[in-house]
Amino acid sequence: MRLEKLRQADLNLLITFAAIAEEKSITAAASRLFLSQPAVSRALQRARAMFQDDLLVRSPNGFELTLRGRKVLDELEGLLPRIENLVAPAQFDPTQEKSHFRISGPDNVCTAVLPPLAGSTQTDAIKSTLNSGPGGAASQNSWNMGSTFLHLSRSNHSFRKSFGM
C-alpha cells in the first residue's frame, strides 16, 4: 500500500474544512476548533490547493459548498467518525463486548462469588459469555496460556503459591 497522495496530504485540513462547511463561517469554525480565525483561513487556503477546488464560496448566508466541496464533505461525514473511533482510546461497553470470560478457582469460592456475578450479566444486552473452571494445576495452565481471565482464591498467599508469584 503506497498511498503517495495520502502521505503528502495534511489530514488536519479535512477536519478544518468539515468544521467550516458545517458552521458556514470561518470565525465559528475557529472557535469550535480552538484555533485563531487567521489560522483557519490559512488552512482553508491550503485545503483549496490540496483539492484544486474552491470547496467553499462566500454567499450572503455564509459559506456555501461547491460541487466538489459537497462530495468531499459527504465522504468526510462517514470517514471522520470512523477515524475518530480508530484513534480514540477504547472504551469498554459491556453491551457491545462479545468476549468469552473464563474464571477459575476453588469450588467453595466460585460457588460464593459466581452466582451473583452471573446473575448481573444475564440480560439480552450483554453479549459476552462467562464460564468457570476448577482451580489447581489445570487452572495454572489455563492462566499461563492466557485463556483464564480471572482466578479466584481464598487468600492472596495461595494465589501467589499457585502461580509462582
MARBA-988075 format. One record per atom (N, C-alpha, C, O): residue in one letter; x, y, z. Coordinates in steps of 0.001 Angstrom, whole numbers, padded with zeros to 6 digits, always signed. Example, Ala and Ser with C-alpha at 12.3 -4.5 7.8 and 13.67 -1.06 7.14 Angstrom:
BEGIN
A+013190-005690+007800 A+012300-004500+007800 A+013200-003300+007800 A+014236-003319+008465 S+012850-002250+007080 S+013670-001060+007140 S+012900+000030+007870 S+013409+001138+008039 
//
This chain:
BEGIN
M+000851-001170+000000 M+000000+000000+000000 M+000900+001238+000000 M+001527+001553+001011 R+000958+001923-001115 R+001872+003054-001234 R+001267+004354-000708 R+001908+005059+000071 L+000072+004672-001113 L-000647+005850-000611 L+000176+007139-000713 L+000228+007922+000236 E+000809+007353-001850 E+001663+008531-002036 E+000914+009839-001827 E+001409+010727-001132 K-000271+009974-002417 K-001037+011216-002264 K-001431+011439-000806 K-001400+012565-000311 L-001801+010358-000127 L-002204+010476+001274 L-001027+010883+002144 L-001190+011668+003078 R+000146+010365+001853 R+001339+010732+002633 R+001654+012217+002501 R+002197+012824+003423 Q+001317+012796+001364 Q+001610+014211+001112 Q+000526+015138+001658 Q+000739+016345+001776 A-000632+014577+001988 A-001763+015391+002426 A-001678+015722+003912 A-001210+014914+004714 D-002132+016906+004261 D-002263+017302+005661 D-003694+016950+006076 D-004642+017654+005728 L-003834+015860+006818 L-005163+015373+007177 L-005902+016310+008127 L-007128+016246+008222 N-005191+017164+008817 N-005853+018151+009680 N-006706+019121+008859 N-007670+019693+009367 L-006346+019298+007602 L-007136+020186+006747 L-008544+019638+006536 L-009487+020405+006343 L-008688+018327+006572 L-010013+017722+006406 L-010930+018093+007561 L-012109+018381+007358 I-010388+018085+008765 I-011169+018441+009949 I-011561+019916+009889 I-012695+020283+010195 T-010610+020746+009492 T-010872+022184+009397 T-011914+022464+008324 T-012846+023238+008542 F-011757+021835+007166 F-012733+022018+006082 F-014130+021603+006542 F-015097+022328+006309 A-014242+020454+007187 A-015551+019969+007649 A-016170+020949+008638 A-017374+021200+008589 A-015366+021501+009529 A-015882+022457+010516 A-016390+023730+009835 A-017451+024242+010190 I-015640+024237+008863 I-016082+025449+008147 I-017372+025153+007384 I-018302+025960+007392 A-017424+024000+006729 A-018606+023636+005941 A-019838+023506+006841 A-020933+023917+006457 E-019665+022945+008012 E-020800+022768+008922 E-021222+024092+009562 E-022413+024355+009725 E-020253+024910+009919 E-020552+026191+010579 E-020915+027295+009595 E-021590+028260+009955 K-020459+027147+008338 K-020639+028160+007284 K-019978+029480+007649 K-020370+030541+007164 S-018975+029401+008505 S-018288+030599+008975 S-016889+030225+009448 S-016715+029260+010192 I-015911+030979+009020 I-014537+030727+009468 I-014394+031059+010945 I-013712+030346+011681 T-015036+032140+011382 T-014947+032544+012782 T-015557+031491+013699 T-014963+031139+014719 A-016733+030986+013349 A-017389+029956+014165 A-016585+028656+014143 A-016469+027982+015166 A-016032+028303+012984 A-015208+027093+012893 A-013950+027242+013739 A-013532+026296+014407 A-013351+028422+013712 A-012151+028661+014513 A-012457+028495+015995 A-011681+027882+016728 S-013576+029034+016431 S-013973+028896+017827 S-014187+027431+018188 S-013738+026980+019242 R-014865+026691+017329 R-015126+025270+017565 R-013843+024452+017614 R-013739+023500+018387 L-012864+024824+016787 L-011604+024078+016710 L-010536+024592+017684 L-009438+024041+017756 F-010867+025644+018427 F-009922+026271+019353 F-008678+026765+018611 F-007550+026594+019072 L-008914+027377+017460 L-007843+027960+016649 L-008174+029419+016397 L-009302+029855+016627 S-007201+030166+015929 S-007465+031560+015588 S-008142+031623+014222 S-008032+030701+013414 Q-008839+032720+013983 Q-009507+032896+012697 Q-008494+032919+011554 Q-008749+032289+010528 P-007346+033616+011675 P-006364+033583+010579 P-005812+032176+010312 P-005551+031825+009161 A-005633+031372+011365 A-005129+030010+011172 A-006129+029167+010384 A-005734+028387+009518 V-007409+029316+010677 V-008438+028562+009959 V-008549+029060+008524 V-008753+028265+007607 S-008418+030348+008326 S-008459+030909+006983 S-007299+030373+006133 S-007489+030014+004971 R-006111+030324+006716 R-004942+029759+006007 R-005133+028264+005737 R-004734+027768+004683 A-005737+027553+006676 A-005995+026128+006475 A-006969+025926+005315 A-006807+024990+004532 L-007975+026787+005195 L-008894+026697+004070 L-008150+026930+002758 L-008402+026237+001772 Q-007245+027891+002737 Q-006444+028131+001531 Q-005639+026881+001155 Q-005564+026514-000018 R-005038+026233+002160 R-004252+025016+001883 R-005155+023867+001434 R-004765+023080+000571 A-006351+023763+002005 A-007295+022717+001590 A-007726+022947+000144 A-007857+021998-000629 R-007942+024191-000211 R-008305+024512-001592 R-007192+024095-002550 R-007455+023553-003623 A-005963+024350-002156 A-004823+023955-003003 A-004711+022429-003078 A-004434+021877-004142 M-004923+021760-001961 M-004809+020304-001929 M-005864+019657-002840 M-005557+018701-003552 F-007093+020165-002822 F-008169+019591-003627 F-008285+020236-005011 F-009067+019785-005849 Q-007518+021272-005238 Q-007552+022010-006507 Q-008976+022438-006848 Q-009450+022289-007974 D-009642+022981-005813 D-011017+023454-005947 D-011262+024486-004854 D-010604+024464-003813 D-012211+025393-005090 D-012539+026393-004063 D-013180+025763-002832 D-013065+026318-001739 L-013851+024626-002975 L-014524+023888-001908 L-015673+024660-001283 L-016784+024140-001175 L-015414+025912-000866 L-016410+026772-000230 L-016326+028155-000870 L-015232+028661-001122 V-017471+028759-001130 V-017500+030121-001669 V-018401+030970-000780 V-019371+030482-000200 R-018058+032248-000688 R-018851+033162+000141 R-020224+033401-000486 R-020368+033489-001706 S-021218+033503+000381 S-022578+033837-000054 S-023176+034742+001019 S-022571+034903+002079 P-024333+035331+000780 P-024947+036184+001810 P-025243+035433+003117 P-025334+036048+004180 N-025392+034121+003037 N-025702+033322+004228 N-024477+032613+004791 N-024620+031631+005518 G-023295+033081+004477 G-022079+032413+004924 G-021468+031624+003776 G-021751+031903+002610 F-020646+030656+004093 F-020004+029866+003050 F-020958+028805+002509 F-021720+028197+003260 E-020904+028591+001195 E-021665+027545+000529 E-020678+026599-000133 E-019618+027024-000594 L-021016+025342-000182 L-020146+024327-000769 L-020202+024352-002292 L-021267+024549-002878 T-019060+024153-002922 T-019039+023898-004358 T-019443+022436-004562 T-019621+021703-003590 L-019588+022015-005808 L-019942+020631-006080 L-018875+019686-005524 L-019194+018675-004898 R-017618+020025-005756 R-016515+019201-005231 R-016500+019256-003705 R-016248+018240-003058 G-016764+020410-003126 G-016818+020551-001677 G-017910+019673-001072 G-017710+019073-000016 R-019074+019595-001741 R-020177+018748-001262 R-019761+017286-001292 R-020046+016545-000351 K-019087+016856-002367 K-018643+015457-002466 K-017623+015133-001371 K-017688+014071-000752 V-016695+016038-001138 V-015679+015827-000100 V-016345+015753+001274 V-016041+014861+002066 L-017252+016688+001555 L-017926+016691+002857 L-018764+015427+003054 L-018787+014867+004150 D-019450+014977+002007 D-020227+013735+002117 D-019333+012560+002504 D-019712+011738+003339 E-018157+012481+001905 E-017215+011407+002246 E-016709+011563+003682 E-016604+010584+004420 L-016397+012797+004066 L-015851+013044+005407 L-016857+012743+006506 L-016468+012327+007597 E-018140+012946+006241 E-019163+012679+007260 E-019169+011209+007664 E-019533+010884+008794 G-018774+010322+006765 G-018649+008907+007102 G-017267+008549+007633 G-017132+007724+008536 L-016236+009184+007057 L-014859+008830+007414 L-014389+009382+008756 L-013774+008658+009540 L-014665+010638+009027 L-014120+011254+010242 L-014572+010566+011531 L-013738+010359+012413 P-015854+010199+011688 P-016223+009468+012914 P-015514+008110+013018 P-015149+007681+014113 R-015323+007443+011889 R-014631+006144+011915 R-013161+006325+012286 R-012612+005527+013045 I-012525+007356+011763 I-011126+007628+012109 I-011022+008017+013575 I-010090+007601+014264 E-011972+008813+014057 E-012003+009203+015474 E-012078+007961+016366 E-011366+007868+017366 N-012939+007009+016002 N-013049+005767+016768 N-011778+004942+016695 N-011430+004242+017646 L-011090+005022+015577 L-009842+004277+015408 L-008751+004788+016332 L-008006+003995+016908 V-008648+006091+016480 V-007555+006660+017276 V-007948+006957+018720 V-007077+007199+019555 A-009248+006943+019029 A-009690+007214+020400 A-009367+006015+021289 A-009369+004876+020822 P-009093+006266+022557 P-008874+005137+023463 P-010122+004266+023523 P-011249+004763+023529 A-009902+002990+023565 A-011024+002054+023600 A-011815+002232+024892 A-011242+002259+025981 Q-013103+002350+024765 Q-013998+002444+025909 Q-014688+001101+026054 Q-015229+000574+025082 F-014675+000546+027244 F-015332-000728+027464 F-016827-000508+027557 F-017298+000238+028416 D-017563-001144+026690 D-019015-001077+026696 D-019532-002506+026801 D-019484-003247+025819 P-020028-002909+027972 P-020447-004296+028153 P-021568-004717+027205 P-021737-005907+026938 T-022330-003760+026697 T-023401-004131+025766 T-022871-004426+024373 T-023575-005025+023562 Q-021636-004013+024080 Q-021047-004262+022765 Q-019959-005341+022798 Q-019603-005900+021760 E-019441-005627+023973 E-018363-006608+024130 E-018868-008011+023833 E-019928-008410+024317 K-018113-008758+023040 K-018506-010121+022672 K-017457-011133+023138 K-017306-012192+022529 S-016744-010819+024197 S-015669-011677+024682 S-016208-012883+025447 S-017371-012945+025847 H-015308-013823+025624 H-015593-015003+026440 H-014687-014911+027662 H-013464-014910+027522 F-015265-014834+028853 F-014502-014710+030081 F-014519-016037+030821 F-015578-016619+031054 R-013335-016506+031186 R-013213-017747+031946 R-012651-017394+033317 R-011626-016722+033433 I-013345-017862+034355 I-012947-017621+035734 I-012692-018966+036382 I-013486-019896+036243 S-011585-019061+037087 S-011271-020329+037748 S-011035-020094+039227 S-010793-018970+039667 G-011111-021178+039987 G-010852-021099+041416 G-011446-022290+042141 G-012114-023126+041534 P-011202-022366+043432 P-011750-023462+044231 P-013278-023438+044208 P-013890-022376+044099 D-013883-024618+044312 D-015344-024734+044239 D-016051-023841+045243 D-017019-023167+044889 N-015585-023823+046503 N-016294-023044+047512 N-016239-021539+047222 N-017201-020825+047505 V-015132-021053+046665 V-015024-019630+046341 V-015897-019311+045127 V-016625-018318+045123 C-015821-020158+044099 C-016644-019941+042899 C-018129-020022+043225 C-018927-019265+042672 T-018501-020923+044107 T-019903-021074+044494 T-020413-019805+045176 T-021571-019427+044993 A-019574-019156+045948 A-019980-017942+046651 A-019977-016712+045738 A-020827-015834+045889 V-019043-016637+044806 V-018858-015413+044019 V-019603-015431+042685 V-020164-014411+042284 L-019616-016552+042004 L-020117-016568+040630 L-021627-016390+040462 L-022034-015701+039528 P-022489-016977+041319 P-023930-016768+041069 P-024355-015299+041027 P-025088-014916+040115 P-023926-014459+041978 P-024329-013046+041859 P-023719-012374+040618 P-024361-011544+039973 L-022478-012742+040296 L-021823-012162+039117 L-022546-012597+037843 L-022837-011769+036980 A-022830-013870+037727 A-023532-014379+036547 A-024935-013788+036457 A-025413-013489+035363 G-025591-013620+037593 G-026932-013041+037590 G-026946-011622+037057 G-027896-011216+036387 S-025902-010869+037347 S-025853-009480+036897 S-025531-009372+035415 S-025702-008304+034828 T-025071-010449+034800 T-024758-010417+033368 T-025810-011125+032535 T-025636-011258+031323 Q-026887-011582+033138 Q-027933-012330+032440 Q-028979-011386+031848 Q-030139-011409+032257 T-028584-010581+030915 T-029535-009725+030211 T-029303-009887+028718 T-028237-010328+028287 D-030292-009532+027952 D-030155-009616+026496 D-029143-008609+025974 D-028598-008784+024884 A-028887-007546+026749 A-027950-006524+026303 A-026500-007003+026359 A-025659-006498+025615 I-026195-007958+027218 I-024834-008456+027377 I-024597-009574+026368 I-025331-010562+026333 K-023555-009404+025544 K-023249-010388+024516 K-022080-011298+024903 K-021793-012267+024201 S-021413-010996+026001 S-020271-011788+026453 S-020749-013062+027135 S-021884-013154+027602 T-019852-014039+027179 T-020157-015271+027906 T-019188-015401+029069 T-018065-014898+029029 L-019646-016082+030095 L-018875-016264+031310 L-018952-017733+031687 L-020043-018294+031787 N-017789-018365+031899 N-017826-019728+032419 N-016738-019891+033452 N-015811-019085+033537 S-016863-020936+034233 S-015910-021155+035312 S-015278-022521+035159 S-015832-023427+034536 G-014108-022640+035741 G-013391-023901+035711 G-012752-024156+037058 G-012735-023283+037926 P-012235-025336+037226 P-011636-025686+038515 P-010311-024959+038746 P-009665-024493+037808 G-009931-024878+040011 G-008627-024333+040361 G-007566-025414+040212 G-007821-026446+039591 G-006408-025198+040760 G-005355-026215+040746 G-004461-026120+039520 G-004335-025061+038905 A-003835-027253+039174 A-002858-027287+038083 A-003488-026903+036744 A-002887-026171+035958 A-004701-027399+036487 A-005376-027063+035229 A-005602-025563+035136 A-005471-024970+034065 S-005943-024956+036267 S-006165-023520+036300 S-004867-022764+036018 S-004874-021757+035310 Q-003769-023244+036564 Q-002480-022587+036336 Q-002101-022672+034864 Q-001624-021688+034300 N-002300-023817+034232 N-002002-023950+032808 N-002884-023023+031983 N-002414-022370+031051 S-004150-022971+032329 S-005089-022111+031631 S-004690-020642+031786 S-004781-019866+030835 W-004246-020262+032993 W-003784-018895+033250 W-002540-018591+032426 W-002444-017528+031813 N-001590-019518+032410 N-000339-019317+031669 N-000590-019184+030166 N+000109-018436+029482 M-001571-019897+029661 M-001893-019834+028229 M-002746-018614+027887 M-002981-018331+026712 G-003206-017895+028899 G-003994-016689+028675 G-005470-016951+028435 G-006190-016040+028027 S-005942-018166+028675 S-007355-018442+028442 S-008212-018241+029687 S-009439-018297+029606 T-007588-018009+030827 T-008342-017674+032035 T-008210-016183+032291 T-007106-015641+032345 F-009349-015531+032449 F-009387-014093+032650 F-009177-013720+034108 F-008546-012706+034406 L-009704-014537+035023 L-009647-014218+036445 L-009534-015511+037238 L-010260-016470+036974 H-008631-015542+038207 H-008503-016686+039105 H-008880-016232+040505 H-008322-015269+041031 L-009825-016931+041095 L-010269-016620+042450 L-009588-017566+043419 L-009365-018735+043105 S-009260-017061+044590 S-008674-017933+045615 S-009125-017463+046984 S-009696-016383+047134 R-008858-018292+047977 R-009276-017962+049337 R-008370-016917+049962 R-008819-016126+050791 S-007114-016902+049579 S-006194-015919+050154 S-005156-015535+049115 S-004916-016263+048152 N-004561-014402+049326 N-003506-013927+048442 N-002333-014904+048453 N-001664-015084+047436 H-002084-015535+049605 H-000964-016463+049746 H-001114-017660+048805 H-000157-018044+048132 S-002308-018249+048756 S-002473-019431+047914 S-002379-019057+046432 S-001900-019860+045632 F-002828-017843+046047 F-002703-017395+044664 F-001230-017268+044286 F-000803-017744+043234 R-000471-016626+045148 R+000947-016459+044876 R+001658-017800+044790 R+002525-017999+043940 K+001283-018724+045679 K+001897-020042+045688 K+001501-020819+044435 K+002343-021463+043809 S+000215-020760+044069 S-000274-021496+042901 S+000346-021018+041604 S+000619-021818+040709 F+000570-019708+041499 F+001023-019144+040244 F+002448-018647+040295 F+002859-017893+039413 G+003212-019037+041286 G+004622-018707+041356 G+004904-017230+041532 G+005930-016743+041058 M+004032-016513+042194 M+004234-015075+042379 M+004859-014811+043737 M+005111-013659+044087 
//
